[in-house]
Amino acid sequence: MAIGVVGLTIGLALGGVVLLGALSFVLQRTVDTEAFRTADAVALLAAEDALPDPLPVAGGQVRVQVIDGQGRIRAASIDADRLVPMVRPERLNRDGRQRLEVPAERVGLVGPVRVVAVPAGTAADPLTVLVARSMADVRHSTHVVRTILLVAFPLLVAVLAGVAWRVVGATLRPVEALRRGAEEITGRAGAGRLPVPASADEIHRLAVTLNGMLGRLESARVRQRAFVSDAAHELRSPLTNIRTELEVAQRLADRTDWTAVTANLLADTDRLSRLVDDLLLLARLDETPPARGTGPVELGALLTEVAARYPSPPVRVTPPAGPLWTVGTVEELRRVLANLVDNAVRHASGSVVLAAEATSAAGATVGPGVGAYHLVTVTDDGPGIALADRERVFDRFTRLDDGRARDDGGAGLGLAIVRELVRRAGGSITLTDAPEQRGLRVCLLLPALPAEDGQR
């Protein structure tokens, strides 16, 4: 604010100086123009040898003399001196027009005095017309303007500073409110919002944007706290089991069945290892962007490879009509299918069917290699998932009530990992009812790659 007022003061001061200079220049040029006009009229009379005596002039602040080459006065106005020239002859240029300053007492006017000289007469009898005009009016006008500026300038600066203070204060008041709101938010726990000004301006849009950012940060914080809490709970369960098994074995000593204890400890260790691996994978997926420039993957071969992990039915593959190529990371797509098949096998009553076909984005089946997406399905004949839970099961650490047993259900991270990996591949995943039977169908839409590109 102070810098703005100082800059405004300097600008106004420079403007006043320029105004005074321009006014003085214009008034002086006006005096010179009028003096030259009078001198030209007298020179015309001298050229015609028709000089009157005295010379006619308008106004009492003008003196006119006509002098010859020796400095003698040939004619003069009624108030001009007839013996002493207004300008010494040695200062005159007989061949050009001049502007001169002379002492006021030499002319008999109130100073300062401006004199113009105009050549006249003939070559045989050269003359010079001198016209003197008082600059008192010019000086007075300049003085009046300067006085007005000196009086008005501080008042104008004060008024403008006050207006600027009010305007800037009114403009920055919402910013100060935002600052106080931000200070209160950082000083207390829980969610907070910044005050939004009523005016629909940039400050309003800034407050709305910042509140949106705070909302996203709060949501991320809540998710992080829930994630940490759930992770701690899931990690504590196998550790508690391991500790209990060891304490019981230590107390029973010789009566301990070390074979059973070892089996239980290995089961809990495997569960703990899988949980740690899943947590590390989710952390990596959250921190790293999707891989670019990955090679093509043939879905039919990938389905056959995943199904081969289950040598005995119920897993079977319905082969596609032709090669179906997609772009992605083969390890990530293998992990997606493995998680889905594991879940399907865990809940299936009889069989699990893997299938893939070319499809359009809208879901209409088309010829191989023609659609924009490939549809991969994993179908089981288990109890299925209720419609209200089909979106919730993709959240982290979400397990339905019938899947919370340690041996039957995992930590609730499998489908969360699947969704993240499918998004990185540029696809989508949905849950639907299995057609013509009881059960669940998982539908994956993966970007299609033309067959000729995939075989290169």
Secondary structure, 3 states (H helix, E strand, C coil): CHHHHHHHHHHHHHHHHHHHHHHHHHHHHHHHHHHHHHHHHHHHHHHCCCCCCCECCCCCCEEEEEEECCCCEEEEECCCCCCCCCCCHHHCCCCCCEEEEECHHHHCCCCCEEEEEEEEECCCCEEEEEEEEECHHHHHHHHHHHHHHHHHHHHHHHHHHHHHHHHHHHHHHHHHHHHHHHHHHHCCCCCCCCCCCCCCCHHHHHHHHHHHHHHHHHHHHHHHHHHHHHHHHHHHHHHHHHHHHHHHHHHHHHHCCHHHHHHHHHHHHHHHHHHHHHHHHHHHHHHCCCCCCCCEEEHHHHHHHHHCCCCCCCEEEECCCCCCEEECCHHHHHHHHHHHHHHHHHHCCCCEEEEEEEECCCCCECCCCCCCEEEEEEEECCCCCCHHHCCHHHCCCCCCHHHCCCCCCCCCCHHHHHHHHHHHCCCEEEEEECCCCCCEEEEEEEEEECHHHHCC
